[in-house]
Amino acid sequence: MKLQTLKKRKEFVLSNKFAKKIFSKNFIIQKYTHLDDKDASLKFGFTATKKIGNAVSRNKAKRRMRSLVSRFINDNITCFDNKSSYVLVAKSSLNKALFTNLYSEMEQCLNKL
């Protein structure tokens, strides 16, 4: 299954302003529930700022977050709300962390939402 991603800046800004945020060691998860959209569906956004490093590091961080979300969806974990959008913001320690640690960290964060 291909992930539906957020494309427009407006969607990221709405998520940043009104979303519920969970902070963890390696990333931040923002969950924004669409109240007025009738065709709202599950979408994901991935962000890595210049604090992460150069373009190669930022792209690696986004690839790791994308693969983490894909693994959750493929494992049939129903932690995601179908009428919400999720934005994952990378922290600088994300590229150095083990993938298994990221997986358990994300599972804990999604249980808090």
C-alpha positions as CSV (number, residue, x, y, z in Angstrom):
1,M,0.0,0.0,0.0
2,K,1.4,3.4,-1.0
3,L,1.3,6.0,1.8
4,Q,-0.8,9.1,1.1
5,T,1.4,12.1,2.1
6,L,0.8,15.7,2.8
7,K,1.9,17.9,-0.1
8,K,0.9,21.5,0.7
9,R,2.5,23.9,3.2
10,K,-1.0,24.8,4.5
11,E,-1.5,21.2,5.7
12,F,1.7,21.2,7.6
13,V,1.0,24.6,9.2
14,L,-2.5,23.5,10.3
15,S,-0.9,20.4,11.9
16,N,1.7,22.5,13.7
17,K,-0.9,24.9,15.1
18,F,-3.8,22.7,16.1
19,A,-2.4,19.2,16.4
20,K,-1.9,17.1,19.5
21,K,1.9,16.6,19.8
22,I,3.8,13.8,21.4
23,F,7.5,14.4,22.0
24,S,10.0,11.5,22.1
25,K,13.8,11.2,22.0
26,N,14.1,10.9,18.3
27,F,11.1,12.5,16.7
28,I,7.9,14.4,17.3
29,I,4.5,13.1,16.2
30,Q,1.7,15.6,15.5
31,K,-1.8,14.2,15.1
32,Y,-4.3,16.6,13.4
33,T,-7.9,15.4,13.2
34,H,-9.9,16.9,10.3
35,L,-13.2,18.0,11.7
36,D,-14.7,19.9,8.7
37,D,-13.3,17.8,5.8
38,K,-15.7,15.2,4.5
39,D,-13.2,13.5,2.3
40,A,-10.5,13.4,5.0
41,S,-8.4,10.3,5.0
42,L,-5.2,9.0,6.7
43,K,-2.2,11.0,5.5
44,F,1.3,11.4,6.6
45,G,3.9,14.2,6.5
46,F,7.6,13.9,7.1
47,T,9.8,16.9,8.1
48,A,13.5,17.2,8.8
49,T,14.9,20.7,9.4
50,K,18.4,21.9,8.7
51,K,19.3,21.2,12.3
52,I,19.5,17.6,11.3
53,G,22.4,18.2,8.9
54,N,23.0,18.4,5.2
55,A,20.6,17.3,2.5
56,V,21.8,13.7,2.7
57,S,21.1,13.4,6.4
58,R,17.7,15.0,6.1
59,N,16.7,12.7,3.3
60,K,17.9,9.7,5.3
61,A,15.9,10.8,8.3
62,K,12.7,11.1,6.1
63,R,13.4,7.7,4.5
64,R,13.7,6.1,8.0
65,M,10.5,7.7,9.2
66,R,8.6,6.6,6.0
67,S,9.8,3.1,6.4
68,L,8.8,3.1,10.1
69,V,5.2,4.2,9.2
70,S,5.1,1.6,6.4
71,R,6.2,-1.1,8.8
72,F,3.4,-0.1,11.2
73,I,0.8,-0.2,8.5
74,N,2.0,-3.6,7.1
75,D,2.0,-5.1,10.6
76,N,-1.7,-4.3,10.8
77,I,-1.3,-2.1,13.8
78,T,-4.4,0.0,14.0
79,C,-2.9,2.8,16.0
80,F,-3.7,5.3,13.3
81,D,-7.0,7.2,13.1
82,N,-8.4,7.1,9.5
83,K,-9.7,10.7,9.6
84,S,-6.4,12.2,10.8
85,S,-3.2,13.3,9.4
86,Y,0.1,12.6,11.1
87,V,3.3,14.7,10.8
88,L,6.6,13.2,12.0
89,V,9.3,15.7,12.7
90,A,12.8,14.3,12.9
91,K,15.3,15.1,15.7
92,S,19.0,15.0,15.2
93,S,19.4,11.7,17.0
94,L,17.1,9.9,14.6
95,N,19.8,8.8,12.2
96,K,22.0,7.3,14.9
97,A,19.2,5.3,16.6
98,L,18.6,1.6,15.9
99,F,15.5,0.9,13.9
100,T,14.1,-1.5,16.5
101,N,14.4,1.3,19.1
102,L,12.6,3.7,16.8
103,Y,9.8,1.1,16.3
104,S,9.2,0.6,20.0
105,E,9.4,4.4,20.6
106,M,6.8,5.0,18.0
107,E,4.6,2.4,19.4
108,Q,4.7,4.0,22.8
109,C,4.0,7.5,21.3
110,L,1.0,6.2,19.3
111,N,-0.4,4.6,22.5
112,K,-0.3,8.0,24.2
113,L,-2.3,9.6,21.4
